[in-house]
């Protein structure tokens, strides 16, 4: 399954995939495509990968820096992850996440955080850490994956593109 870095000609397709992927998601505020665009415009889209099938973009993953207790380090946030609804369940999302995490490891990142379903993200090694907080998210839904070094403690903030926690 072809996974590759975003190219300038992919921007419209990435927006369309992201909008379509989150259109029927109950917990979405329909801001995901705007988040990706704002990250890109700010130069904060550290890793941006697309999944293709027959030269058609069907999925996208974004990874961007986070701060912990207001300090910039080598930690990143995973998301949004988007796959066209009619292609979900085929492994494209999992592959995008795995390749994205590999790219972060290659950048010598210390770790990654994600806000999402523990049942889904646990398969990648993400786990809840009571020492890391993000807004008023219920325990277990904000998780971290340590690549190396100690797990940090404190409040995590995503890029301003995500809006307030």
Secondary structure, DSSP 8 states (H G I E B T S, - for coil): --EEE--GGGHHHHHHHHHHHHTT-TT--S-HHHHHHHHHHTT---EEEEEEETTEEEEEEEEEEEEETTEEEEEEEEEEEEE-GGGTTSSHHHHHHHHHHHHHHHTT--EEEEES-HHHHGGGT-EE-TTEE-TT--TTSEEEEESSS----EEEE--GGG---
